[in-house]
């Protein structure tokens, strides 16, 4: 073999050994082409536009947080149509409340049902409430009653504690009221930490409905629901304590203490407390009679949907001086503006304004 050939062979072996040591195959180029470079990661919006349902849902949540409800609905709708249950719930709620789309109870039920069929607890609860209120489901009372029980029961089995209160409402306000069964579910909800259930259990015990009358237990439950428990803090518990002192249920009747509890609850936006506090100011019970203050609280209660507020205002208004009426209206507008609610919040909750 000629020396030149031997030199070339040795050189090739050395080159191969060097490439292997460097982690390259003998035929691998040290220069990388543009094709082998990692592509930049897509933004959330780009993922959403490419059809990623989770990204679409996140885009909806971002828009919803900024109160851009039409934009939120667009993204939730895209994800919901791909079968994402949490987006189906959001689309149902948008139709339920008229957020970013025209209010449509039938469409709300449709989307709640799709999410509920996947075992989504909140959708099961919302669907149960639709049947309980006969909202978007027809007017067959017996059928709706049975469906409400079914969906609240499923929601409770999937961890939604508010569903126990829902079952209590169904049995209390159903076609054939069963107060004993209603109380059982309210008590169960209170044990699970649901604020409205604790209030309703308090109400039943104070009035001896569905259970022996027990003022001390009623007081305990309403105290629990007003913030006496780490699980529960509720304006309804404060309303309940107001009613206990207002009615003298197991305690000396004390309108001043009643007004104190109503005021605490009313300041949190509880329409029932606002109306009753307005009545106390109108009557001068526990507080100095003040028609302006009375008008303000009654008007605020009405703005939050209390069904009796308009009747109370129609009784109060003719008794007021024009200057006081103007002051009352101004005070009400100021309170509403200062305490403006997010349209996603339901001011009335599940309680049907018990007396």
N, C-alpha and C positions, 0 to 999 in steps of 0.2 A: 504494500500500500504506500502510495506516495505520501510524503510528509504533509503536503498541503491538505490532502483529504483527511489524514489523521487529525490535523489541527481543527478542521471544521467540525468533525464528529465530536471531539472533546468539547468544543465551544457550545454545541447544541445541547449536550448533556448538562453542562453547567447552567445554561439558560433555563432548561426544564426544571432542574433542582431549585433554582432561584424562584421560579414562578410557583412551584408547589409550596415552598416555604412561605411565600407571601399570600397563600390561600387562593391562588388563581389556577385555573386549568391552563394547560399549555396553549390552547387556542383562544383563551379569553383576552380580549383587548383591555388595556388599562384605561382607555378612553371610554366614558359613558356617553351614549347618545341621549338626545332629549326624550326619546321614547321610554327609557328606563327610569326617568326621574319620577318620584312620588307625586301624585296629583294633589293639589291643595284641597284641604278638607272643606266640604260644603257648609255653607251657613245654614242656620235653622230654616230660614225662609226658602233657600234653594232646595233643601230636603223636602219641605212642605210642597213646593211647586212641582217636585218630581213625584209626588203622590205618597210620601211617607205619612201614614196616618198619625203616628205619635207626634211627629213634627207639626202636623196640621193642628192637632189638639193643643200643642204648646203655643202655637201662633194665636189660636183662639183665646187661650188663657191670658196671654200678654195683652191682647186687644181688650179683653174683658176688664182686666185690672185698670186699664186706662179709660174705661167707660166708653170705648168705641164699639158699641154693641152690634152695629151692622157688620163691621169688619170681623168681630168675634163670631157672629153667626155664620158668616161665609166659611170660615175655617172649620168650625165645629161641624157644619153640615157636610163638608167634604169628608171629614174623618168618620162621621156617623154613617155615611153611605157605604163606607168600607167595613162597617160592623164593629167599630170601636165603641164599647158600651158606655164609657165615661163621656164620650162626645154625644152619643145618643141621648144621654141624660141631659146634657147641656142644651141640645137642640129642643128637647121636650120642654125644658124650663124656659127657654126663650119664647116658645109659642105660648106657654102657660102665662107668662108675665108680660108678653109683648115687648121683649127686649131685642131690638135690632130687626124685628120682623113683626108683621101684624099679628095681634093676639088671636089665637085659634085653639080653643080647648080640645077639639077633636084631634088636631095634629099633635098637641101636647101628649094626649093619651097614647097616640100611635107610637111616638118615640119613647115614651116611658116604658111602654109594653115591650118594645124591642130590647131595651137595656135590662128590663126586669127578667126577660126570658133567659138572659145570661147570668142571672143570679146576683145582679147588682143591687145591693141592699137599699141604697138611697132611692133608686128608681122604683123599687118595690114599695117603699114607703110613699113616694109621691103618687104612684098609681093607686094605692089604697086610699089616699086622701081624695083623689079625683072621684073614686067610686063613693066614698063617704059623703062628699058634697054634691054628688050627681052632676059633676062638671065634665062635659064632653063625652059622657057615657050613656046618655039616654035617661029616661025617667022611671024605669022599672025599679021600684023601691026594694022589693024583695031580692031581686037579682043583684042590685048594687050593694045591698047589705052583705050578702054572701061573698061577693067579690072583694069588698073592703076587708072583711075578716081574713080571707085567704091571703091577700097581699100584705096586710099588716103582720100576719103571723109569719109569713116567709121573711119579711124584713127583720123581724125580731130574731128569728132563728139564725139570720146572717149577721147579727150583731148591732142592729139599729135600735138603741134603747128607746128612742122616741116612739117607736111602733107600739110599745106597751100602752102609752098614752092614747095613741090612735085607736087601739082596741077598746080602751075605756070609753072613748067618744062614740064609737060605733054602737056599743051596747047601751050607752046612756041615751043616745038620740036616734036609735034604730026604730023600725016600724013597730016592734014590740019591746019597749025598753026593759032591760034586765039590769037593775041598779046594783044588785049584789055582784053580778059578773063584772060590771063596769068598775065597781070599787076594787075588786080583786086585781084588775089590770092597772088601775091607777096606783095601787099600793105597790105592785110589782115594778112599775116604772119609777116610783119614788126610790125604791131600793136600788135600782140601777143608776140612779142619779139624774133622772130626767126632771127638769124644773117644773114643767107644766103638769106632769103627772103628780108631783109632790103637792102642788097647789090644789089640784082636783081631789086628791085623797084628803087633804085638809078640809076642803069644802064639804065633802060628803060626811066626814066625821063630825063637823060642826053642826050640820043640819040633820044628822042621823039618817042619811040616805044610803041604803045598801049595807049598812053596818050600824051597830048600836052607837048612839050619840056619845061622843067622848071628847069633851072640850079640851082636856089636857093633851090628848094625843093630836087633836086638830091643831092646837097651838104649837106643839112640837114640830109637826110637819110643815106648817107655814113658816115657822122660825127657820127650819132647815132650808126651805125653799127661798128664804129671803137672804141667805148668805151664812146661815149657821152651820153649813157643811162645806168642806173643801170641794165636794162634788158639784154642789149646786149654788148658783147665785142667780136669782130671778126676780124681776119686777113683779111677777105674779105672786111670789111669796109675800112680798111687801104689800101688794094689794090684798092678799088674804088676811094679813094681820090687821090691815085697815078695816076690813069687813068685820073681823072679830070684835074690835073695839067699837066700831060703828053700831053693830047689832047687840053688843053686850053678850056675846056668846061665851059663857063660862068665865067672863071677867066683867067687872063693873063697866057699864056703858060709858065711854069716854070719847066724845067727838074730837077733842083736841089731839089725843093720841091717834085717833083714826086719821085726822087730817095730816098729821106728821108722817104716817106711813104712806098715805096716798101721795103726798108730795114727793117722797123719795121715789116711789114707783113712777109717778107722772113725769118726773124729770128724766127718767130713762126711756120715755116714749110709750108708756103703757096707756092705751086709750081708755080702758075701763077706769083706771085710777084718775085720769085726767077729767073724765066726765063726772065722777063722784066728787072730786075735789071742787069742781066748778059748782056742783049742786050745794056743797057745804058753804061756799062763799056766797051763793045766792040766798041761802036760808040763814046765814049767820050762825051756823052750828060749829062750835069748836074753833072758829076763826071770826074775826070781825067781818060783818057783812060788807061785801065789796063787789058791786055788780060788774065793774071793769075786769077784775080778776076772774069772776065767775064766767063772764063772756069769753075771756081769753082761753081758759082751760076747756070750755065746752067746744069752742071753735077749733082748737087744736085737736081735740078728740075726734071731731067730725072730719078733719082733714086726713086723719089716719084711719078712717073707715068705720068709726063706731056708729052702728045703725040708729041709736037713739039720740045722737047729738043734735040733729036738726030739730027734732020735736022739742027738746029742752031749750034750744035757742029761740024757737018761735014763742015759747012761753015767757022767756026772760026778756026778749027784745022790747016788747011794748011797755015794759015797766021802767025802761032805762031813759035817761035824758040823752038828747042827741049828742052832746059833747062826750058823755061817757061811752056811748056806742062807738063813736069814732075812735076813742082811746082804746077800747076793747079790741076793735078790728085791727088797729095798728099794732097793739101788743101781740096779738095772735100771729100776724104776718111776720113780725120780728122773731118770735119764738120758732116758727116754722122754718124761716130762712137760716137762723142760727143753728138749728138742729136738723138740717135737711138730711133725709135718709138716702142711703144708696137705694136705687130702684130695685136692686136685687133682694133687699130685705123685705120680709113680710111683717108688717107692723102688728098684725093680730095673732101671729102664730097659729096654734091649733085650737086655742080656747074660744068657745063660742059665746063670749061675753056673759058669763053666768052672773046672776043677780044674787 
